[in-house]
């Protein structure tokens, strides 16, 4: 259905803050995603398998280059462009947006911010071209929210090498990534450091996590590091503690906020279109007051989410965002997203639980966005400490 001012879920027109050229570019990206990526998305989700044929298609879009113009076309986009790009990716398919986000945001973000110049020149061009795919290994089987102070994976230096021992869990792209950024605690100074580990490194094993109900296409892995040896040249030279790791997470939390908006936006689009074509008792269900109430509640949440993430991107560009503002955006948007997908699934009735109508996928995938990159509770405590000056962390 063509978009009009009334049917566009960007009801207050936040996209108008983009330049004409950027809106044109995003429209071209959307058309490409609809044509090349979306047709394989549902089958891959149902099979819980990754469609490797999409990697060259993502590479053709130059997605990584948008975030790192030095390794792309050299032309920086506005602060808002990356947010709207995330939105377009996730509304096409949340799982495949996570594949891209882990690679460009977490893995490349860690290297771009934590590597020295030689390392950046060694790794970033291949990653920008998507000839080399990255992963990010922070979370552990027994450590999620407490990983900052309770990281069990250790690094021990032996001459010009480091020996890594431990385990990681929920590692997106972990079964096939060429490079994995592994975070480990240095036994000598008790500080968290970052290491780039290549696929197939002796002592590294990766096994796919089975039985997921959300983001089924994402190949999350359990990693075991059994005395994996990493040369000092592959340690991220500018990472000196968990505070440096937290900078990467603060940046990607803003991306999760945009992605949560994309999940909610797509669920609303599906519900709105269904409401005007599905008939009961001789007329479209969209003509009934209770259905319109659901749609307006969804749109209200989406409009509030837009306002928060757009302003967050502006603050990021000014260097004023801070971990607390990113945390608030992540906590708020994922909570509102969860409401939207539930209302959308409700509107579909029984059709809302089958993949054919697509809303079931967004309903399920929302649960993962709600939990990762810091739970609502942990992000709430980050903001609570900021506004009171008092830490409530255990």
N, C-alpha and C positions, 0 to 999 in steps of 0.2 A: 504494500500500500504506500503510495507517495506520501512524503511527510508534508504537513502544513503546520502553520503556527499552532493549530489546535491538537494535532496528532503527534507532534514532536515531543518526546519526553524531556528535552531540554526546554522546559516551558517558559523559563525566564530569559532564554537566549544567551546563555553564557558563551556559547561558541562564537558569538559575535565579537568577543574580545580578541579572537584570533585574527590574523591578517587574511585578506582575501586569498593570497597564495597558499597560506597554511590550510585554510578550509578546503581549497581545491585539492591540495595534496592529501588531506585526510579522506576526502571523498573518493579519490583514486585508490587509496589504501583499502577503504571499506569495500569497494567494488572487487578488488583483487582478492581480499579475504573471503568474500562471499562466493567468488568463482572458484578459487583454487584450494582453499582450506576447509571451508564449511562442509563441502560434500563428503569428506572423509571423517568428519568429527564424531558423529553419533555412532557409527560402526566401530570406531576405535575405542570410544568410551564404553560401549557395551562389551567389547571383547577384552577390555583392560589391557590393550596392547598399544605400543607407540607406533604411529605410521611414519616410518623413517623417510618416506617419499616427500614429507612436508619440509624437511630441512633445507633442501635447495630452493624451495619456494619461499621460505622465510628469508633465506640469503638474498634472493632476488629483490625482496622488499628493502634490503639494506637497513634492517631494524636496528642492529647494534650501532651502525653509523649515525643514526639519529641522536643517540645518547652520547656518543663520543665522536663529535664531528672531525676531530683531528685524525681519526682513523676511518672516517666516512667520506662525505663529499666536501668537507671543510666548511660547510655553511651552517652556523648555529641556528637553531630554531628558538622561538620564544619559550619562556618558562612553562607556558600552558600547553605547548604542543605535545610534550612528552606525556602529560596527563591524559589528553584526549586520545593519544595514540594507544595508551594502556586500555582506555575505555573501549576503543574499537576492537582491540585484540580479544578482550575478555567477553564482549558481547557476541563475538563470533564463536568462541569456544573457550571456557575457563581453563580446561586442562592444557590446551596448547598455548594459551597465554602464559601459563605457569612455566612451561618448558622454556619459552622465550625470556620470561622474567628472571628465572634462576640463572640463565646464561648471561643475559645482558646486565641485570641488576646486581645480583648477589656475587656471582663469580667474577665478572668483569669489573664490577664496582670495587671488589676487594683488591683486585690486581691494580686497577687504575689508581686507587687511593693509597695502597699499601706497598706497592713495588717501587724499586728505584728505577731510574731512567732506562738502564740496560734491560731490566726485566720487562718493563712496559713495552719496549721495542721488540723484545723477543716473543712476547705472548699476545699482546693486544691486536696486532694486525690480523693474525689468523683467526682470532676469536671474533673480530669485527666482521670478517668475511664469512663467518660460520663454517670455516674449514676445520676449526677446532672448537669443540663444544665443552662448556664448563659446568661444574657443579660446585656446591658450597656445603661443607660438612661441619656443622656446629652442634646441632642437637644430639643428645646421647640417649641410649636406651633407658638409663636411670636418671637422666637430667634434661629438663626442658627449661622451665622458667628460672631454675636456679643455676643454670649452666655458667653464669658469670663467676660465681664463687665456688661452684662445686664441680668444675670440669674434671673428669676422671682420665681423659686421654692425655698421655704424657709425652713429652719430648725430652730426650737426653742427648746432649752433644758428645760426640766421639770424634775428635779431630776436625776434619772438614765435612763431617756428616752429622745428621741428626737421626736418632732412632725413635720412631713413633710407635706407641703401643696403646691400644684402647679400642673403643667401638663407637660408631655413630649410627643414628637412626633417622628415618624420614628424609633421606637425602634425595631430593629431586634430581632427575637425570643421572642418578648414581650408578645405574646398571650399565650405562654406555658412554658416559662422559670421557673425553680425552684427557681433561685436566680437572682435578678436584682440589679446591682450596680447603685444606684441613686445618682446624684450629686445635691447638694442644697446649697444655700447661708445661712450661719449662721447669724441670725439677730443680734446676740450679737457683733460679730467682723467683719461682712461683708465679711468673707472669705468662699470660696467654700470648702465643705467637702464631703466625700464619705460615703454612707451608703449601707449596703447589706439588701435588703428587700425580704422576702420570698413570694413565690406564695400564693395567698389567704389571704394576710395580710388584716385585717379590714381597710376599707377606700381606698384600692387600686383597681382600675378597669382598665381593658385593653380591647380595642376594635380594631379589625383588620382594617387596612386601605385598602379600596377596590379601584378597578379601576386602578391599576398600569399598565403601559406599559413596565416596566423593572423589572427584578428580581422578577417575579411574584410569584415564589415559596416561597420567603422569607416572613415570617409572621411579617411584620412591624405593630406596634401597636401605638395607641394613649393611653397614660397612664394618669389617673387622680389620684392624691394623695390628699385625703380629710382627713386631720388630721391622717395620717398613723403614728402609734407609733413604734419607732425602739429603742431597748435597746442600751445603750452606748457600750455594748459589741459587737454590730454589726456595729458600726462606724469604718471605716478604720482608724486605729490609727496613721498611718504614712502620712496621707494626711492633709496638713496644709494650702492649698490654691490652686488656679487654676494652678499655676506653676507645681504642682505635677500631676494634671490632664493632663497638656500639655505634660508631659513626656510620658504618655501612648499614646497620639495621635501622637507624633513624631515617636514612634516605629511602630505604625500601619500604618502610612502614607507610610513608606517603604514597608509594606506588600501590600498596595493598588497599589504601583508602580509595584511590581511583578505580582499582579493579573491583572493589565491593560495589561502587557506584555502577560499574558496567554490568555486574551480575543483576543488580536490582533493576537497572534500566531495561535490560533484555527481558527479564521476567514480566515487567510492566508492559512492554511492547507486545509480547505474546498474549498476555491477558486482555489487553485492550482490543487487539485484532480479533481474538476469539469472541469477545463479548459482543462485537457488532455483527458477527456472522452466525453465531450459534443461536438457534431458535428453540424456544420452549413456549408452550401454550400459544403458539401462533405468532410470536414476535421475538426479535433479538433479545437475548438476556440483558444486553446493555441498556435496554429501556427500563429495566426495573431499578427501583431506588436503592435497594441493598447492594446490587452489583455496582452501581455508580458510586456508592459510598466506598466500596473496596478500592475502586480505581482511583478515586480522589485521595484516599489515604496513601496509596502507593505513590502517586505523583507528588504529594506533599513531602514525603520522606525523601524522594529523589531530588526534589528542588532544594531541600535543606542540605542534603549531601553535596550537591553541586556547589553551593555557596561556600561550604567549608573547604573542599578540596581545591577549588579555584584560588581562594585566598591563601591556602597553605603553599601552593606553588609560587605565588607572588612573594611570600615571605622567604621561601627557600632561595629564590633568585636574589633576594636582598641580603642573604646570610643571616636572617632573623628567625628562622623557623624553630630551631632547638628541638631536642628530643621530646620535651613535654608537649609541644604543639603537634608534632607528628604522632605522639601517643594518643592524644585526645582525638585526632582525626581518625586514627585506626579504630579506636574503641567505639566512637560514635557511629561511623559509617557502617561498620560490620554489624552493629546491633540493629540499625535501621534497615540494612539489607536483609537481615534475617526475617524481619517483619514483612517486608515487601514480598519475598519469595513465598512465604507462608500464605499471604493473602492471594497471591497469584495462583498458587496451586489449589487453594480453596475455590477460587472462581471457576476453575476447570472441572470441578467435581471429580468423578471417576477417571475422566480423561487426563487428569493431572498427575497420575501415577505411572503413565506409560511413556516410553521414550519418544514415540511417534509425535507427540505434541510438544516435545522439547522442554517444557517447563519443569518436568520432573528432574531433568539433569541439572538445571540451575538451582532447584530446590535442594538437591543433594549436595551439589558442589559448594553451596553457600556455607555449609557446616565447616568445611576446611578453611575457608577464608576467615571465618569467625575465630578459629583457634590459632592459626599460625601467625608468625611474626609478632608474638606476644599475645597472650590471651587478653580478653577484655579486663579481667581483674588485674593483671600485671600492668597493663597500660594505664588503668585507673590509678594505681598506686604511684606510677611515675608522675602523673598529673597532680595527684594529691600531695605528694612531697613538694612539688613546685609551688603550689598555691599556699601551702601552710608553713613550709620550711621544716616540716617534721616528717621523718621517715617512718612509714608503717610496715616496711618490709620485715619479714621474720628474720 
